[in-house]
Structure formats: C-alpha cells, structure tokens
Amino acid sequence: MDHVEESEILAATQRYYVERPIFSHPVLQERLHKKDKISESIGDKLKQAFTCTPKKIRNIIYMFLPITKWLPAYRFKEYVLGDIVSGISTGVLQLPQGLAFAMLAAVPPVFGLYSSFYPVIMYCFFGTSRHISIGPFAVISLMIGGVAVRLVPDDIVIPGGVNATNSTEARDALRVKVAMSVTLLTGIIQFCLGVCRFGFVAIYLTEPLVRGFTTAAAVHVFTSMLKYLFGVKTKRYSGIFSVVYSTVAVLQNVKNLNVCSLGVGLMVLRFKEKLPAPIPLEFLCGKSVVMGTGISAGFSLHESYNVDVVGTLPLGLLPPANPDTSLFHLVYVDAIAIAIVGFSVTISMAKTLANKHGYQVDGNQELIALGLCNSTGSLFQTFAISCSLSRSLVQEGTGGKTQLAGCLASLMILLVILATGFLFESLPQAVLSAIVIVNLKGMFMQFSDLPFFWRTSKIELTIWLTTFVSSLFLGLDYGLITAVIIALMTVIYRTQSPSYIVLGQLPDTDVYIDIDAYEEVGPFSIILNGCKTKSGTGVNPAFIMGARRKAMKKYAKEVGNANMANATVVKVDAEVDGEDGTKPEEEEDEIKYPPIVTKSTLPEELQRFMPPGDNVHTIILDFTQVNFMDSVGVKTLAGIVKEYGDVGIYVYLAGCSAQVVSDLTRNQFFENPALLDLLFHSIHDAVLGSQVREALAEQEATAAPPQEDSEPNATPEA
C-alpha cells in the first residue's frame, strides 16, 4: 500500500466533533471583540506619504527601474552563455521580421530596423519580464498600417499636383509621419494608464477574446502578404471588409504574378516542409535570408525579372524628430486599440514565462515600460511595438535568462543599421512574406480552440467566434470594440440568468449538497437558495395568498357570509396602518415595528378548500457566494423577506460576509433590529435555528389555551 492510499484511508476514517452554540449574527457578535483601529488624520497621511527614507527611495527606484534590482544580482558565470546564445538567435530572427513587419506597417523597411533597436534598449531598463522579446509584432504592425493607408492611400494626391503613385517617397514620408503620431499617442495612453495603476484592464480582454482577435489578425496578415508573395501590384485596403477586398484584388491580378518572385517565396516554404527533422525557427529565417539575398543578387532578379526587393537601406541613425500632434484627433481610436492590444499580448506572454521561471511581473510597470518605449521611440521614427510571440519563445527557449539577451539582439540590429544594411538591399520581398507566413502557423493553430470551447463553454465559444468574425470583416480596430461590447454583454447575460439549486443535508453531517444531483439526499422542508427550482419544491407567496383568498370566498359562499374573507385573513399592511380597528399602544421612547412573519391560521373547516402543498416554514438563502449588494439588491431582498413573511414563512440568510452585512446595514435593511436574527453564520446554523424555533413554537402552542384568533407574532406550524 503506497503513501497516497494510506493518506486517503486515514482521511476517510477521521472524525471531528464540535460543540458550540447556534451562531446567529447577534449571538456571534456577542462572542467577538473588534480590534481598535486608530484612524490617522489627513495631515499624518500626507506626512507619511511625502516623508523620504532610504528604504522608500530604494523601493521607488526598484519599481520604476527594475534593472537596478536584477542587474546587481546577475550571475555572470551561470547566465552569460545562455544570454549570448539567446541574443544571437533572437537577433537573427528579429532582422527579417523587422523588415517584413515594416511592410505591414506601410512604411519603408529601414523603419522596421529602427523599431527593432530603440524600444528594446528602453524595455531593458523599465520592463519587469526577463524573457519576452520586445519589438515589431505582426498584429500591431498591421494595425499601424491600416491607419497609415486610411489617411494616406496609394492614390493620394499630394498638394501641389504631384500624384503619389508617381512619388513613392513622398507618400512613404507621409505614412511615416502618421505612424509616428499614432505611436506617440499610443505610448502616452499606455504610460498614463500605468501611472494611474490601470494594469488590471487586461482582465477584461479574456483569453477567448484575445485568441479570437489574434487569429483574425493572422488572416489579415496572411492576405496582406499574398501580394508580396505573388509579386503582383495591387492597391492596399484598410477598414471594413479590407480582407475581402485585398484577397479579391490579388486573385484578379494573379495572371500578372511574377513567377520568379513566387518561386523564391515558395522555395522558403518548401525548404521548411522538406526538412528531415524540425529545426529552430531562427535558423530557418537566417538560411532563408542568406539564400534569398544570394540568389537575388547573383541573378539580378530585380533588374532582370522585376522582382520586388527590400531596396535602399540608408546607413546610420536618423536624428530625432517631433511627431505631428495635429493628427491625434484622426487616430485616437486606433491608438487606444493599439495600446490595449499591445499591452494585452505583452502581459499575457510575460505572465506565462514568469510563472514558468518562478518570478512575478508588474502589469502597471509593463504599461509604463511600453508607454516609454513607444513615446520615446516615436521621436526616432519607430512605429508601435509590442511583445513578439515567436521571438519571445526563441529568446526563452535558447537559454535566455535576462533582458541582456534582448540588448544583444538589438546590438545586432544596430550593426545592420550602421554598417551592413546594404547587404540586404537585394533581399526579395517574397522571402520576407514567406517568413511572415511561416511565423503565422502558431496563430492559425488557435483554430483548434473551437472544439475545446465547444466542449467546455458555449459562451466562451461565442466570444471567440464573434471576436474573430467582427475583427475579420470590420477591421481590427472596430472589431476589437465590437468584441469587447459582446464580451460585456455575455457578463450581463450570465448575471441575469443565474442557475439555482436546492440543497439538502447529507445525513448526520453539516454538509449540504444538490438534492437533484445526489441520491444521498432528498427534498427537505428547507429550501436553501430560492423560491422556485427545477425540483418542484418551490414556494410562491403570491400563489399561497391567492389560494387563501379563494378558499375564504368558497367558504363564505357556502355559509352565506361574504365578508368572512376580509374578517379572517390578517394582513401585515393593515396592522401597520391600524386598519384592523385596534391600534397597539405605543410607548413614548420605544418604536413599534411590525412583525417579520405573520401567521394566518385558517379554521379547520376551511382547510378542505385549500389545495394540497408542501408545509414549508423556512427558506434559507446561501449567501456565501455573494460578494456585495447594492441598493437595488437590498430592496429586492427586503421585498422577498416581506412577501414570505406575509404567508408565515421565514427567510434566513446564511454565510453573509462582512462586506454584505455592511452593505445591508448601510442601505437600512436592519431598520427593524429583529431582522438581525435572520442572519446566521452557516447553513447548518440556520437549519438548527429554524428547528429550535419551530420546536419552541410547538411547545407554546400546546401549553397555551386555544384562542379564536391567532397572535400576530405567532410562528407557523412545523
């Protein structure tokens, strides 16, 4: 017998016995003593907030500059080799991705190299993740390109009568200006959200939403790359149904495809498929770049066969330039979407790798880091960046331990910018498009989510599908807004369509379980979660009152006394208003409250007119899952207590948290102090309390002489 079986047997044979009073809320509060809390004055709080101590200054530096915490603790002998190998591998992959994603962003390829250098250096100082790779990302680049193409289309006429189709440089300069403006505004939004501690916004972008969105983005990227893979000249589209227009445009011009361009691109794809064993992605990209550049330069594909190539890569870094802030009113919606999507992708991958390696990331600091990378990078002509999923996996999988690996990768990009960029000017765009398409494999694999969500949650499947369809056909910006609205609507649907169960006691225990799911329990007289359930044991107070009125009318008709119904049925409202003809005497300093539960006992001769039904005297609501109650909820609960009290049924609340009790108190639910007796510490306390109450009522009923009229405060029969 192994240790696990011994533990299970031991746990199954153990018993515990507890002897304590039945804890209603008043009884429990008498046993407890709250701690005295010393409230600080506003002056003391301000003094404490603005007092500078070495420890506080050190913590602020650690929080705002995480590099000051992990760099002094860097284990050189243990980490340096892994960071070097990881940095080189990531740099090899980052070079072609930077050039390719610049095409998605609708800017010249060299700006993809700038975006692969500046932000990476910034993130090394301000980021909290040690393994993600910051830089151009396909989805974000495509969203940037959508804005640039919308404001600066291919057929734009530049002031002065120059057609943009005849002046590519002028058109590209305008698109770079748009990309810089969007990037600056995106960075400002992210930085402000981080300073205001809004890192929690990522939780509203649920996993089905993010995966559906990125899958739709992968389709957009794929269709955008087809024109480069086939070597055809088509107009670039953005906005609603852009993916349809782009696909149709490529298919219409497929007869004009460049065979050489397609052949070079397919060579890369076939090279990946024909490998006898899986090889690292960075090796594939490096070999593809070298082979594509060598073949293009050796056979002069651009001059001889009109194959589109990367083109001129000017050496050196550009001087800083101020983005055009006058475009903010045209791009703020896109900037908000890019800021949220970029952060969501980054924090998702950062948390995944952090959990794997046993450290934590700060969502707020990640927002600040991304904000600084984008806003500062925009001054140096970069477009918006985020975490690249494929490069992050490479950086972590090849042994990277810290962001020094990312810095080494960015230094390799700097080497290309300053010295060796001309070597890649002959690289065919078809090779870059093929590399991007290969990198999309992971995103397209997310279609396998559909069977999983079909089995686990139809609502999450709905979120995935609606996000995918809306982002695919409405565009990534409006698609994301639509997806968020639909996700919020599902939350409303869930809150407005809750599931209810009736709980019963597991014999000889204080455990209460679903009576419809387990054979060990059956329908008891204690209903624990509502007044109507699928088991048919529900109690409707309106039905009971109506049945009583019908019984009284039948009896009155039989005996010929039409006023007997009004004379016999006791109403709480009538007692409160004194309409029963007798007003209770009120003491000067004591407020008289109406009884919580009113009993109306029908004469025996009337019982034959009542329909048969369950003799329910108490309903217990399990409030352990209730986190808070607003004023509407409190009013609804008060109405439930009153409705059931009018027909002689108590409503107990079990397991209320301190927050719920505070909400009830603040909304004057306990204006009648007797309502405090309806609260119990647990379900079992409430069950025992109801049983004791009924037993005492039965004893009083047998001891007291029979009376013609029932007392208002009498309890119903068990």
VENHUZI-V197253 format. One record per residue. N is the residue number from 1. RES is the residue in one letter. PHI is phi as a letter, one per 20 degrees, with the letter a starting at -180 (none if undefined). PSI is psi in radians with two decimals (999 if undefined). D_FIRST is the distance of its C-alpha to the first C-alpha in whole Angstrom. Layout:
n={N/N}
res={RES/RES}
phi={PHI/PHI}
psi={PSI/PSI}
d_first={D_FIRST/D_FIRST}
This chain:
n={1/2/3/4/5/6/7/8/9/10/11/12/13/14/15/16/17/18/19/20/21/22/23/24/25/26/27/28/29/30/31/32/33/34/35/36/37/38/39/40/41/42/43/44/45/46/47/48/49/50/51/52/53/54/55/56/57/58/59/60/61/62/63/64/65/66/67/68/69/70/71/72/73/74/75/76/77/78/79/80/81/82/83/84/85/86/87/88/89/90/91/92/93/94/95/96/97/98/99/100/101/102/103/104/105/106/107/108/109/110/111/112/113/114/115/116/117/118/119/120/121/122/123/124/125/126/127/128/129/130/131/132/133/134/135/136/137/138/139/140/141/142/143/144/145/146/147/148/149/150/151/152/153/154/155/156/157/158/159/160/161/162/163/164/165/166/167/168/169/170/171/172/173/174/175/176/177/178/179/180/181/182/183/184/185/186/187/188/189/190/191/192/193/194/195/196/197/198/199/200/201/202/203/204/205/206/207/208/209/210/211/212/213/214/215/216/217/218/219/220/221/222/223/224/225/226/227/228/229/230/231/232/233/234/235/236/237/238/239/240/241/242/243/244/245/246/247/248/249/250/251/252/253/254/255/256/257/258/259/260/261/262/263/264/265/266/267/268/269/270/271/272/273/274/275/276/277/278/279/280/281/282/283/284/285/286/287/288/289/290/291/292/293/294/295/296/297/298/299/300/301/302/303/304/305/306/307/308/309/310/311/312/313/314/315/316/317/318/319/320/321/322/323/324/325/326/327/328/329/330/331/332/333/334/335/336/337/338/339/340/341/342/343/344/345/346/347/348/349/350/351/352/353/354/355/356/357/358/359/360/361/362/363/364/365/366/367/368/369/370/371/372/373/374/375/376/377/378/379/380/381/382/383/384/385/386/387/388/389/390/391/392/393/394/395/396/397/398/399/400/401/402/403/404/405/406/407/408/409/410/411/412/413/414/415/416/417/418/419/420/421/422/423/424/425/426/427/428/429/430/431/432/433/434/435/436/437/438/439/440/441/442/443/444/445/446/447/448/449/450/451/452/453/454/455/456/457/458/459/460/461/462/463/464/465/466/467/468/469/470/471/472/473/474/475/476/477/478/479/480/481/482/483/484/485/486/487/488/489/490/491/492/493/494/495/496/497/498/499/500/501/502/503/504/505/506/507/508/509/510/511/512/513/514/515/516/517/518/519/520/521/522/523/524/525/526/527/528/529/530/531/532/533/534/535/536/537/538/539/540/541/542/543/544/545/546/547/548/549/550/551/552/553/554/555/556/557/558/559/560/561/562/563/564/565/566/567/568/569/570/571/572/573/574/575/576/577/578/579/580/581/582/583/584/585/586/587/588/589/590/591/592/593/594/595/596/597/598/599/600/601/602/603/604/605/606/607/608/609/610/611/612/613/614/615/616/617/618/619/620/621/622/623/624/625/626/627/628/629/630/631/632/633/634/635/636/637/638/639/640/641/642/643/644/645/646/647/648/649/650/651/652/653/654/655/656/657/658/659/660/661/662/663/664/665/666/667/668/669/670/671/672/673/674/675/676/677/678/679/680/681/682/683/684/685/686/687/688/689/690/691/692/693/694/695/696/697/698/699/700/701/702/703/704/705/706/707/708/709/710/711/712/713/714/715/716/717/718}
res={M/D/H/V/E/E/S/E/I/L/A/A/T/Q/R/Y/Y/V/E/R/P/I/F/S/H/P/V/L/Q/E/R/L/H/K/K/D/K/I/S/E/S/I/G/D/K/L/K/Q/A/F/T/C/T/P/K/K/I/R/N/I/I/Y/M/F/L/P/I/T/K/W/L/P/A/Y/R/F/K/E/Y/V/L/G/D/I/V/S/G/I/S/T/G/V/L/Q/L/P/Q/G/L/A/F/A/M/L/A/A/V/P/P/V/F/G/L/Y/S/S/F/Y/P/V/I/M/Y/C/F/F/G/T/S/R/H/I/S/I/G/P/F/A/V/I/S/L/M/I/G/G/V/A/V/R/L/V/P/D/D/I/V/I/P/G/G/V/N/A/T/N/S/T/E/A/R/D/A/L/R/V/K/V/A/M/S/V/T/L/L/T/G/I/I/Q/F/C/L/G/V/C/R/F/G/F/V/A/I/Y/L/T/E/P/L/V/R/G/F/T/T/A/A/A/V/H/V/F/T/S/M/L/K/Y/L/F/G/V/K/T/K/R/Y/S/G/I/F/S/V/V/Y/S/T/V/A/V/L/Q/N/V/K/N/L/N/V/C/S/L/G/V/G/L/M/V/L/R/F/K/E/K/L/P/A/P/I/P/L/E/F/L/C/G/K/S/V/V/M/G/T/G/I/S/A/G/F/S/L/H/E/S/Y/N/V/D/V/V/G/T/L/P/L/G/L/L/P/P/A/N/P/D/T/S/L/F/H/L/V/Y/V/D/A/I/A/I/A/I/V/G/F/S/V/T/I/S/M/A/K/T/L/A/N/K/H/G/Y/Q/V/D/G/N/Q/E/L/I/A/L/G/L/C/N/S/T/G/S/L/F/Q/T/F/A/I/S/C/S/L/S/R/S/L/V/Q/E/G/T/G/G/K/T/Q/L/A/G/C/L/A/S/L/M/I/L/L/V/I/L/A/T/G/F/L/F/E/S/L/P/Q/A/V/L/S/A/I/V/I/V/N/L/K/G/M/F/M/Q/F/S/D/L/P/F/F/W/R/T/S/K/I/E/L/T/I/W/L/T/T/F/V/S/S/L/F/L/G/L/D/Y/G/L/I/T/A/V/I/I/A/L/M/T/V/I/Y/R/T/Q/S/P/S/Y/I/V/L/G/Q/L/P/D/T/D/V/Y/I/D/I/D/A/Y/E/E/V/G/P/F/S/I/I/L/N/G/C/K/T/K/S/G/T/G/V/N/P/A/F/I/M/G/A/R/R/K/A/M/K/K/Y/A/K/E/V/G/N/A/N/M/A/N/A/T/V/V/K/V/D/A/E/V/D/G/E/D/G/T/K/P/E/E/E/E/D/E/I/K/Y/P/P/I/V/T/K/S/T/L/P/E/E/L/Q/R/F/M/P/P/G/D/N/V/H/T/I/I/L/D/F/T/Q/V/N/F/M/D/S/V/G/V/K/T/L/A/G/I/V/K/E/Y/G/D/V/G/I/Y/V/Y/L/A/G/C/S/A/Q/V/V/S/D/L/T/R/N/Q/F/F/E/N/P/A/L/L/D/L/L/F/H/S/I/H/D/A/V/L/G/S/Q/V/R/E/A/L/A/E/Q/E/A/T/A/A/P/P/Q/E/D/S/E/P/N/A/T/P/E/A}
phi={none/e/f/f/f/f/f/f/f/f/f/f/e/f/c/c/c/c/d/b/f/f/e/e/f/f/f/f/f/f/e/d/c/f/f/f/d/e/e/e/f/f/f/f/f/f/f/f/f/d/f/e/c/g/f/f/f/f/f/f/f/f/f/e/c/g/f/f/e/e/f/f/e/f/e/f/f/e/d/f/f/f/f/f/f/f/f/f/f/f/f/f/f/f/f/f/f/f/f/f/f/f/f/f/f/m/c/g/g/f/f/f/f/g/f/e/d/g/f/f/f/f/f/g/e/d/e/d/e/e/c/f/d/e/q/g/c/g/f/f/f/f/f/f/f/f/f/f/f/f/e/c/f/f/d/f/d/f/g/o/n/e/f/f/f/e/b/f/f/f/f/f/f/f/f/f/f/f/f/f/f/f/f/f/f/f/f/f/f/f/f/f/f/f/f/e/m/d/f/f/f/f/f/f/e/f/g/g/f/f/f/f/f/f/f/f/f/f/f/g/f/f/f/f/e/f/f/f/f/e/m/d/d/c/f/e/d/b/n/f/m/f/f/f/f/f/f/f/f/f/f/f/d/f/f/e/f/e/f/f/f/f/f/f/f/f/f/f/f/f/f/f/f/e/f/f/b/f/c/g/f/f/f/f/f/f/f/f/f/f/f/f/f/f/f/f/f/f/d/l/f/f/f/e/c/l/e/f/c/g/n/f/d/f/f/n/e/f/f/f/b/e/f/e/f/f/e/g/f/e/c/f/f/f/f/f/f/f/f/f/f/g/f/f/f/f/f/f/f/f/f/f/f/f/f/f/d/m/b/d/d/d/f/f/f/f/f/f/f/f/f/f/f/f/f/f/f/f/f/d/m/d/d/g/c/b/e/e/f/f/f/f/f/f/f/f/f/e/o/f/d/b/f/f/f/f/f/f/f/f/f/f/f/f/f/f/f/e/c/d/f/f/f/d/f/e/f/f/f/f/f/f/f/f/f/f/f/f/f/f/g/f/f/f/f/f/f/f/f/f/f/f/f/f/e/e/b/f/f/f/f/f/f/f/f/f/f/f/f/f/f/f/d/e/n/f/f/f/f/f/f/f/f/f/f/f/f/f/f/f/f/f/f/f/f/e/c/f/d/c/c/d/e/c/e/f/g/m/c/d/e/c/c/f/f/e/d/c/f/f/c/c/f/e/f/d/d/d/b/r/d/b/c/f/e/n/e/f/c/d/f/f/f/f/f/f/f/f/f/f/f/f/f/f/f/f/f/f/e/m/d/f/e/f/f/f/e/e/f/e/d/f/f/f/f/f/e/m/f/e/n/c/e/f/f/d/f/f/d/c/e/e/d/f/f/f/c/d/d/c/e/e/g/g/f/e/f/f/e/e/f/f/a/f/e/e/d/b/d/d/e/e/d/f/e/e/e/b/c/e/f/f/f/f/f/f/f/f/f/f/g/f/f/f/f/f/d/n/d/e/d/d/d/d/m/f/f/f/f/f/f/f/f/f/f/f/e/m/f/e/g/e/g/f/f/f/f/e/e/c/f/b/f/f/f/f/f/f/f/f/f/f/f/f/f/f/f/f/f/f/f/f/e/e/f/f/c/f/d/e/f/f/e/f/e/f/f/f}
psi={2.17/3.08/-0.60/-0.77/-0.68/-0.70/-0.70/-0.73/-0.72/-0.73/-0.59/-0.44/-0.17/2.58/2.63/2.52/2.26/2.29/2.01/2.88/2.89/2.09/1.67/2.98/-0.80/-0.70/-0.74/-0.68/-0.53/-0.47/-0.26/2.65/1.99/2.54/2.54/2.13/2.17/1.98/2.23/2.55/2.85/-0.64/-0.73/-0.68/-0.74/-0.68/-0.74/-0.63/-0.61/0.10/2.23/2.15/2.71/-0.66/-0.73/-0.72/-0.72/-0.71/-0.66/-0.72/-0.76/-0.66/-0.75/-0.50/1.41/-0.38/-0.50/-0.24/-0.77/-0.44/-0.78/-0.42/0.25/2.19/1.70/-0.90/-0.54/-0.54/-0.48/-0.72/-0.78/-0.69/-0.64/-0.86/-0.75/-0.71/-0.74/-0.77/-0.76/-0.67/-0.68/-0.66/-0.56/-0.50/-1.01/-0.57/-0.70/-0.76/-0.73/-0.73/-0.40/-0.62/-0.67/-0.63/-0.01/0.59/2.84/2.62/-0.56/-0.46/-0.37/-0.56/-0.71/-0.72/-0.26/-0.05/-1.10/-0.89/-0.57/-0.73/-0.74/-0.76/-0.53/-0.56/-0.65/-0.25/2.70/-0.20/2.45/-0.13/-0.35/2.68/2.03/2.50/-2.85/2.45/2.45/-0.82/-0.83/-0.72/-0.70/-0.68/-0.67/-0.78/-0.60/-0.71/-0.79/-0.73/-0.58/-0.73/-0.50/1.38/2.96/-0.58/0.46/2.53/1.97/2.45/2.31/-0.05/0.11/2.15/2.34/-0.45/-0.41/0.03/1.30/-0.65/-0.71/-0.71/-0.78/-0.61/-0.69/-0.68/-0.63/-0.69/-0.73/-0.78/-0.69/-0.71/-0.78/-0.72/-0.72/-0.82/-0.66/-0.78/-0.69/-0.75/-0.81/-0.73/-0.77/-0.71/-0.69/-0.76/-0.64/0.15/0.81/0.52/-0.30/-0.17/-0.37/-0.42/-0.36/-0.26/1.55/2.88/-0.79/-0.65/-0.83/-0.75/-0.66/-0.67/-0.83/-0.53/-0.75/-0.68/-0.63/-0.66/-0.73/-0.80/-0.74/-0.84/-0.55/-0.49/-0.25/-0.69/-0.62/-0.60/-0.72/-0.22/0.57/2.71/1.92/2.78/2.51/2.34/2.73/2.81/-2.72/2.34/0.40/-0.60/-0.58/-0.82/-0.71/-0.75/-0.77/-0.69/-0.70/-0.74/-0.62/-0.49/0.22/-0.42/-0.35/0.30/2.64/1.92/-0.69/-0.75/-0.80/-0.68/-0.72/-0.72/-0.77/-0.48/-0.71/-0.77/-0.75/-0.57/-0.64/-0.71/-0.55/0.00/2.39/-0.37/2.69/2.42/2.79/2.58/-0.65/-0.56/-0.74/-0.81/-0.74/-0.79/-0.68/-0.73/-0.79/-0.82/-0.79/-0.75/-0.73/-0.80/-0.75/-0.77/-0.68/-0.65/0.10/0.92/-0.61/-0.78/-0.69/-0.63/0.18/0.66/2.22/2.30/3.06/-0.73/-2.84/2.27/1.63/2.38/2.56/2.87/2.49/2.61/2.72/2.60/2.56/2.18/2.72/1.76/-0.21/-0.21/-0.03/-0.69/-0.27/-0.30/0.14/-0.59/-0.79/-0.68/-0.70/-0.79/-0.76/-0.71/-0.77/-0.77/-0.78/-0.76/-0.71/-0.78/-0.72/-0.86/-0.54/-0.87/-0.66/-0.75/-0.64/-0.84/-0.58/-0.73/-0.61/-0.62/0.09/0.70/3.06/2.63/2.62/2.02/-0.68/-0.74/-0.54/-0.68/-0.77/-0.75/-0.82/-0.68/-0.74/-0.68/-0.76/-0.82/-0.77/-0.70/-0.54/-0.44/-0.34/0.49/0.70/2.75/2.95/2.46/2.95/-2.90/2.24/2.16/-0.81/-0.77/-0.59/-0.72/-0.63/-0.79/-0.67/-0.66/-0.40/0.20/0.19/2.37/-0.54/3.13/-0.03/-0.47/-0.74/-0.67/-0.71/-0.70/-0.70/-0.55/-0.58/-0.68/-0.70/-0.66/-0.70/-0.72/-0.70/-0.53/-0.77/0.22/-0.58/-0.38/-0.38/0.17/-0.45/0.08/2.11/2.47/-0.45/-0.61/-0.76/-0.73/-0.68/-0.70/-0.75/-0.76/-0.71/-0.69/-0.32/-0.09/-0.74/-0.66/-0.70/-0.44/-0.25/-0.17/-0.38/-0.14/-0.48/-0.87/-0.62/-0.84/-0.50/-0.65/-0.55/-0.76/1.99/-0.52/-0.77/-0.58/-0.71/-0.75/-0.78/-0.87/-0.78/-0.65/-0.78/-0.86/-0.79/-0.71/-0.51/-0.74/-0.47/-0.15/2.78/-0.57/-1.01/-0.50/-0.69/-0.74/-0.79/-0.71/-0.73/-0.73/-0.76/-0.69/-0.71/-0.61/-0.60/-0.59/-0.77/-0.72/-0.72/-0.69/-0.51/-0.13/1.09/2.80/2.49/2.54/2.72/2.23/2.49/2.79/2.26/2.14/2.38/0.45/3.04/0.43/2.36/2.21/2.98/2.13/-0.37/-0.23/-0.38/2.50/-0.32/-0.33/2.75/3.10/2.02/3.12/-0.05/2.01/2.15/-0.14/0.05/3.11/0.03/2.17/2.96/-0.28/-0.14/0.15/0.30/2.80/2.11/1.95/-0.62/-0.66/-0.71/-0.79/-0.72/-0.68/-0.67/-0.73/-0.73/-0.69/-0.71/-0.67/-0.70/-0.75/-0.71/-0.68/-0.62/-0.70/-0.09/0.37/1.70/-0.30/0.04/-0.59/-0.82/-0.45/-0.42/-0.77/2.23/2.28/2.42/-0.71/-0.66/-0.65/-0.66/-0.75/-0.06/0.39/-0.12/0.06/-0.19/2.08/2.20/2.55/2.32/2.26/2.73/-0.71/0.23/2.28/2.24/2.16/2.58/2.70/2.56/-0.71/2.28/2.30/2.34/1.78/2.11/2.50/2.69/-0.61/-0.24/-0.25/-0.53/-0.29/-0.20/2.42/2.61/2.58/3.02/2.42/1.36/2.23/-0.25/2.40/2.23/2.12/2.16/1.89/0.28/-0.42/0.01/2.14/-0.61/2.92/2.28/-3.10/-0.63/-0.74/-0.67/-0.74/-0.69/-0.77/-0.72/-0.67/-0.68/-0.80/-0.73/-0.76/-0.79/-0.56/-0.57/-0.43/0.29/0.42/2.26/2.56/1.97/2.59/2.15/2.39/0.56/2.32/2.91/-0.59/-0.71/-0.75/-0.71/-0.72/-0.72/-0.71/-0.77/-0.54/0.31/0.59/-0.57/0.53/-0.62/1.92/-0.40/-0.35/-0.35/-0.48/-0.15/-0.18/2.35/2.69/-0.64/3.01/-0.76/-0.65/-0.72/-0.69/-0.85/-0.67/-0.71/-0.66/-0.74/-0.74/-0.78/-0.64/-0.74/-0.69/-0.65/-0.69/-0.75/-0.64/-0.67/-0.50/-0.56/2.57/2.58/2.40/2.68/-0.68/2.50/2.60/2.59/-0.57/0.14/2.63/2.70/2.77/2.61/999}
d_first={0/4/7/8/6/7/10/11/11/13/15/16/16/19/22/25/29/32/36/38/42/42/43/46/47/50/48/45/48/49/46/46/49/49/50/53/54/57/58/60/63/64/66/63/61/63/64/60/60/63/62/62/59/58/54/55/57/55/52/55/55/52/52/55/54/51/52/53/49/47/50/50/47/47/45/48/46/43/44/48/47/45/47/50/48/47/51/53/50/51/55/55/53/55/59/59/57/60/62/61/60/64/65/63/64/68/69/70/67/68/67/63/63/64/62/59/61/62/59/56/58/58/54/53/55/54/51/47/45/45/44/46/49/52/55/57/55/55/55/57/60/60/61/63/65/65/67/69/70/71/73/75/75/76/79/80/84/84/87/90/90/87/85/81/81/84/82/78/79/80/77/75/76/76/72/71/73/71/68/69/69/66/64/66/65/62/61/63/61/58/59/60/57/55/57/57/53/53/50/48/50/48/45/48/48/45/43/44/47/47/46/48/51/50/50/53/54/53/55/58/58/58/61/62/62/63/67/66/64/67/69/71/73/72/73/70/69/67/66/66/65/65/63/65/68/67/65/68/70/68/68/72/73/71/74/75/71/72/70/70/68/66/65/64/62/60/60/58/56/56/55/52/51/52/50/47/44/44/46/46/48/50/51/52/55/56/57/58/60/62/62/64/66/67/68/70/72/73/74/75/74/75/79/79/76/76/72/71/70/69/72/74/71/74/73/72/71/73/74/73/74/74/73/75/74/76/74/71/72/72/68/67/65/63/63/60/58/58/57/54/53/53/51/49/48/48/46/43/43/43/40/38/39/38/35/34/35/35/38/40/43/46/47/51/51/50/53/56/55/55/59/60/59/61/64/65/64/66/69/69/69/65/64/60/57/53/50/50/47/47/48/46/43/45/46/42/41/43/42/44/43/46/49/51/50/52/55/55/55/58/60/59/61/64/65/65/67/69/70/68/68/71/69/67/70/70/67/67/66/64/62/61/60/58/56/56/55/52/51/51/48/45/47/48/44/44/45/41/41/43/40/37/39/40/37/36/39/43/44/43/44/48/48/47/50/52/52/52/55/57/57/58/61/62/61/59/60/61/58/56/58/57/54/53/55/53/50/52/53/49/48/51/50/46/48/50/48/45/42/42/40/40/37/36/34/30/31/30/30/32/30/33/32/34/35/36/33/31/31/30/33/37/40/41/44/43/43/42/43/46/49/49/45/44/43/47/46/48/51/55/57/60/59/59/62/64/63/64/68/68/67/70/73/72/72/75/77/76/78/81/80/79/78/75/73/74/74/71/68/68/67/66/68/71/70/70/73/75/76/75/78/77/76/74/75/74/74/76/73/70/69/68/65/65/62/58/58/61/61/63/63/65/67/66/68/67/63/64/66/62/60/56/54/50/51/50/50/48/47/44/44/41/42/39/40/43/44/48/51/54/58/57/54/55/58/56/54/57/58/55/55/58/58/56/57/60/59/57/53/52/50/47/46/42/40/43/43/46/47/48/49/52/53/53/55/57/58/60/57/57/61/60/58/57/55/52/51/50/47/44/41/38/38/37/40/42/41/41/45/46/45/47/50/50/50/52/55/54/55/58/59/59/61/64/67/67/69/71/69/66/65/65/62/60/57/56/54/51}
